[in-house]
Amino acid sequence: MSAHLALTQLVPFAAQELDKNKVTPGVLGFVVFAALALAVWMLMKSMNRHMGKVSFEEAPNPAAAGDTPAKPTTKGK
């Protein structure tokens, strides 16, 4: 309970030093931004892994259908 009392005494003192016309995002803004950045990084990493597993075989061009059909490529690990 004394920690709560100390914080209530400290907050008005710290607030006097701040400019009342200045708005800042504060710690919560930083935490939200960091969480979004981490989520985007994890999504990009996952997307890169999933795109590596895709085997894409291009359909032959009907206008250029000639003597040799295109050889399928396989991606192995």
N, C-alpha and C positions, 0 to 999 in steps of 0.2 A: 504494500500500500504506500510505502514511503517513496517508491520509484514513481508512482503516479503523481504524488504530491510534488516531487521534484520536477517532473516534466511540466506540470501546470505552472510552476513558478518560473521555469526556464523559457517556455514558449513565448510569453509576452515580452520578455527581455530580448530574445532573438528576433522577434518580429519588429521591434523598434528600429533595428539596424537596416531592415529591408525597405526598399522603396515601395510605397503603397500603390504607385501607378504602374509598376512593372509586373508583368505576368510571366511566370516561368513554368515549364512542364513539371519540374521537380523529380523526385525519385520515382514516383509512380509512372510518369511518362517514360523515363529511362527503362524501367522494368518492362513495360508494355512493348516498347520499341525493341528491346533486346529479345523478348520472347517471340515477337514477329520475325525478327531476323533469324533466330534459331530455327523456327518452324519453316521458313523459306529455304534455309540451307538443307534441312533434313528432307524436304520435298524434292529439291533439286538432286540430292544424292540418290534418293529412291528412284526418281525418274531416270537418272543416268543408268542405274543398275537394271531397270526394267527395259530400257531401250537397247541395252546390250544383249538382252535375251531374245530380241525380236529377230527372226530370220525373214528377210524380205526377198522375194523372188519377183523380178520385174517381168511383166507380161511382154511377150514379143510384139513388135510393131507389125501389124498386118500388112502394111504397105511394103515393108522391107523383108517379108517372109521369103527366105531364099533356100539354099541348099541345106544349111546346117542349122538345126534348132539350138537355142541358147541352152548352155549347160547349167543345171541348177547348182547353186553354191550352198554348201552347208557350213554352218558355224559350229565348231566343236570346242570343248573346253578341256 
